[in-house]
Amino acid sequence: MISYEPLFKTMQEKGITSYQLQKRGFNRATYYSIKQGKSVSTNTIALLCKLLQCRVEDIMEYIED
């Protein structure tokens, strides 16, 4: 299973809110999909990495079921 918990930790560490992500061009509906644990495209992950200036592992992690 993929967990997006690292994303929320990264956002907190960088002091970035979901509203600030939206202002930078990140779709609010996509953010809420991630909050619900739904899958997203690699393009979405790439955009988050760009906006947050971080690596993929700062956004998501694999957790064995």
Phi, psi and omega in degrees: 000145178264130177249137177258014180304322177301329178300313184291326175293317180297315179299317180296316180298323182271356180068035181250129180263168177297327178295319179294323175299317179299318179296335179271001175107008180271131184295127182297320180297322178294319178301315181290331173296318178296317179302327180274359177082015179284157181284150178227164183283163176293333175297322178295316178298317179298319179296318178298318178300318180293312182295323183265355182051059181217183180259166182304318182292348173276354182251318186212162176213154177267131176237124180294138180293000000 
